């Protein structure tokens, strides 16, 4: 097996692993509010979300094509791959993708350990940008796209990152206010019961939307690697086996749960009620589906968090924990540069060691880091059994996660 073929195999395996972490990192985006209000039991929620993520992954390829074309400059002005360039630099491009994926996975796992709902999308793009900068310089990153179009990193990634949470928060604020205005005078117990059923529908729609957006990103990365290796040349389509592999990986990751982040979104930001939950989920679904249609590789985490904050602003007297929100926003700002730093360092390690040794060194960095993070997570585990415990000051082992010894709240009846 040549070094290039080994690298391609590792890139595909690492990309699928990233997709898996993306699944459990983002489960809370769809299901945190339904679990927090008792509309769905925790295991029922993640099972439903996994199925719908699987279906959603097959509904669109626009975001996947954005990833293939919008980060690393591998095309000429006509949009066709630079075949001669790829033939001479295929190993380098494969290493760029490999190190970028390592940067994305490391950041995903670290923020999962801390219970911070940061962006898996920005972690992936950050890793790719970092490794590209070291390998090709600033000119190797497709910052702006061709001509006056905002088709590159700025237009398809950075601008949506700032706009999407603000838009989602505004929509959710208006939706929450409208819901409470319309149901004013309805007994609280009837209101809660009715909106729990509505939450099942809206949470399902968010899961479907998540599949149409986030599963696509890994499809784009694997396609980029195949183009670099020379086994794929079409930048306007995705191989069918890549679609299947990525859809299954994100569905399995979603089923695992990502309970630490579910807890932060469901209990840490706002003490949420069923009408608020339905408004938040409906707002998230609308923004994500619109963005998927336009090919924007936005962060579903940013959208979901903005929607949940919006429900706190839209309900009179609702408590918003701004300290938790501030930690999330800080994590958003450092996600892309932090993942870029990891991707860049990994590329430096891999590029300065010969052949198989460089590839093995980068893969070892990933395995050791992932193992350490998992071991740390076992010191303060969060699961379906304690995800709805009362929110408390976080223990040192996991700063954004409530104590595992807290007394379980008397949750409302769940389906």
N, C-alpha and C positions, 0 to 999 in steps of 0.2 A: 504494500500500500504506500503510495507516494505521500509526501507531507501535505500536498494540496488536497488530496482525497481525504486524508485523516482530518484535516482542518474543516473541510466541508461537512463531514459527518458530525464533528463536534459542534459546528455552528448550528446545524439542524437540531441536534439534541439539546443544545443550550437555548435555542430559540423556543423550543417546545417547553423547556423548563421555565423560561421567562413567562410564557403564556399561562402556565400553571400557577405561577406566583401572582400574575395579573388577576387570575380568577379569584383566588382567595383574598387577595388584597382589596378587591373591589366589590365583593359580595354585599358589603354594607351599603353601598350606593343605592342598591335596589331594595334591600330587605331590612335595613336597620330600623326604620320607623315602624314597619309592620310587626317586627319582633318586639319592639319597645312598647307598643300600644296593646299587644296581645292579639292582634288580628290574625297572626299565624304563629304556630309553635316554631321554635328555632329550627329544628331539623326539617320540618315541612317546608319552611321558607327557603332554606338553602337547596333543597331538592328541586322545588319548583323553579328556582332561579337558575339552577344548573341546566335543566331541560330547555328553558327558554333561551339561555345563552347559546346552547348548542344549535338551536333553530336559527337564532338571529345571525349567527356567523355565516350562514349561507345566503343571506338576503341581499348583500351588497359587497362590492369590491372597491368602492371609491376610495375609502380610507387606506386600504392596502396599497393601492396604486400611488397614493400620496407618499407613503413611506418608501416605496421603491424608488420614486423619482425626486422627492423633495429635500433629501438630506445630503447625500453624497453625489457629486457631479460625475455621472458615468455616461452621459449622453452627449451627442453632438447637437447642433442647432436644429436638426430635423427631428430630434427625439429618439433616434436610433442609437443603440449602444455603440461605444467606440471599440469596435472589435479588435483593432490592432493594439490599442492601449490596454484592453482587458487581457489580451494574450500575453502581454509582457508584465502586467502588474496584477494578475489574478490572485496570487498569494497575498499580496499586500492588502487588497480589497477584502479578501476573506478574513484576514487578521483584524482589519478595521471593524467588520461586522461582529466578529467573535468578541473582541475586547469591549465593543459597545454594549453587547448583550450582558457581559459580566458586570459592567457598570450599572446597568438597569436592574439586574437581579439583586446585587448587593444593596442598592438603595431600597428596593422593595422590601427586602427582608429586614433591614434595619428599621424602617419606619413601621413595619408590621410589629416588630418587637416593642417599639415605643407606643404602639396603638395610635399612630398618627395617620390619618387618611390623606396621604400625599398622592401625587399623580404618577401612576405607572407609566403613562404615556410620556411624560416629561423625563422620567428616569431613563426610558429607552432612548429618546431623542438626545438627551444629554450625553449618555454613554457613546452614542454614535458620533455626535459632534466632537466630543473630546478625543476619541481615537482618530477621527479624520483630521483634526487640527494638527496632531502630532505627526501623522503620516504624510499629509498632503499640504499642510499649511492652511491659512485662512481661505485661500482661493479654492480649496477642495470642497468647501461646504457650500451648498446651494442656498445661500442666504435669502435671495429675493426672487428667484425664478428668472425666466427669460423676459427681457424687455421691461415693460412697465407692470407686468403681472405680479401679484403677490402670491406666487405659487411655491415659494421656497419655505425655509424654516420660519422666517418672519411672518409671512402671510398665513401659512397653514398651521403653525404651531404656537408662536409667541403671541400674536394678536388675539387668537381665540382663547388663550390662557387667561388674558386679562378681561376679555369681554364676557366669556361664558358664565362665570360665577355671579357677575353683576346682573346680567340679564336674567339668570335663573332666580336670583334673590328678589328682583323686582317683580317677576311673574308670580312667584310664590307669595310674596307680600300681598299683592293685589288679590290673588286667588283665595288666600286665607281670610282676608277681610271680607271678601264677597261671600264666602261659605258661611261665616258666622253671621253676616248681615241677613242672608236668606233664611237661615235656620234660627234666627232670634225668636225666642218664645217656645221652641221645641225643648221638651224635657231632656236634661243632660244624658240620662241613661239611654234614651231612644237615639239621641244624636250619636253617641259613642258606638252603639250597636250597629246602626245603619252604615256609618262611615267605615267600620271595620271591613264590611263586605266590599265597599268601594276601594279600600286600600289593597285588597287582594288583586283587583283588576289593574290598578295603577302600578303597583309594585311589579306585577307580571310584565307590564308594558315597558318599565324601566329595564328589566332584565333582558327583554327582547332587544331593546335599543342598545344596551351595553354590548350584546353580541355583535350587532351590526357595526359597532365602532371599535371596541378594543381587540376583539379577536382578529380583526383585519390588520392590525399593526404588525403582529408576528408573521402573518402571511406575507406582508410586504418585505419584512426582513429576510425571510427564507428565500423569497424570489430574488432579492438583491444578491444574496450569496450564490444562488444558482447562476445568475447572470455573470457574476465575477468568476465562477468556475468554468463557465462556457457551455453549460448544458441547457441554458434557457436564454432566449434573445428577445422575447416579446415583452416590452415594458407596458403593455396595455391589458394584460391578462395575468391570471394566477393559475399555476398548475392545480389540477383537481385534488391530487393527493395532499398538497399543502393545505388546501381548504379543510379537508377532512381531519388531518392531524391537528391543526390549530383549533378547530371547533371542539374536538374531543378533549384536548388539553385544557382549554379554558373552562369547559363544563366540569371536568373533574376537579379543577382548582376551586371553582365556585362551590362545589358540593362539600369540600373540606371545611369551608365556613369562614375562616379569617375572623374569628370571634373577637379578637382584641380591637379591631377597627370597627366592627359592628357595634361593640359596646360604646366606643367613643362617639360615634355618630348617633346612636339611638338614645344614649343616656347622658353623654357629656356636654352636648351643645345646648339642648333645649329639653325641658320636661314636656314631651310632646303628647298631644291627644290625637285621637283618630281623625278628626276633621283636618288638623294640621298635617298629619301624615299623608292623607290623601292629596292635599294641596301640594305638598312637597314632591311627591312621586309624580303627579301629573305634570308639574312644571319641569322636572328633570327629564321626563320622557319626551316632552315637546322639544326641548332644547337639543337633546342628544340626537333625536331622529332627524331634526332639521340639519344639524351639523354633519351627520353621516351622509345625508343626501348631497350636501355641498362638498363633501370630501375633506372637511376640516378634522384633523386628528386632535380633537380637544380632549381634555381630561374629564372623564365622567365623574371623578372624585370632586373636582372643583364645582361641577354643576350640582351634584347632590348636596354638597356642603352649603353652597349658596342657597339652594332651595330650602334646606332645613333652617338656616339662619333667617331666611325670608318669612318662614311661618312664625318664628318668634317675634319678628317685627310686626307681622300682620294681625296677631292676636293681642288684644288689650290685656295688659297685666302679665303676659308670659315672661318667664325668666330665661334670659340668654346668658350663658356663661362665657363672657367675653375673653376671659383668660385662656380658656381652651381654644376659642376661635383664633386668638392671637398666635398661639403656638402653631396652629394649623397653617395660618397665612405665612408665618416665618418659614415653615417647612416647605411651602409652595415656592417661595422665592429662592431657596437654596437647593431645591431638587435638581434642576437642570445643571447648574455648575458643579454640584457635588458628584452627580453621576458622571459628568464630563471628566472630572478629575480622576475618578476611578478608571474610566475607559482609557484616558491618556496614559496613566501610570501602567496599566496592563499592557498597552501597546509598546511602551518603552521597554518593559521587561521582555515581552515576546520577540520584539524586533532585535534586541541586543544579544539574544541567545541563538545559537545555530539550530536550524531545522526543527526536528522533533522536540528538542529540549525546550525551545521557546514556547511551542504550543502546549507542552506538558506543564510548564511553569505557570502559564496563565490559567489553565484548567485546575491546577493545584490550588492557586489563590482562591478560585471560586469555591472549591470543595471545603477548604479549611475555614474560610469566612462563613459559609453557610452552616457548617457544623457548629462553629462557636456560637452563632446567633441562636440556633435551635436549642443548644444546651442552656443558654441564658434564659430562653423563654420558658423552660421547664421550672424555673425557680418561682414563677408567679403565673401559673397556667390560667387561661380563660377558655371556657368551653360553653356549649349549649346550656349547661346546668347553672352557670353563674353569670351569664352574659347580661341578665336583667337585674343583677344585684344593685342596691342603692349606690349611687355615685358618691365616692369618697375621695379624700386626698390619696393620690397615687403612691404605691410603694416604690422604694428605690430601684427595685429590679426592673420595673416597667413603668416609667414616669407618667404615662397617659392612661394607665389602666387601673380600674378600681380594685380594691382589696378582694382577694378570693375568699376571705373569711367573713365578708359582710353578710348580714342577715338578708335572706331573699325577700323581696317585696311581695306583697299579696297581689299578684298580677291578675288582670281581668281574664275572664274565660277566653281561651284560644281555640281556634278551629283545629 
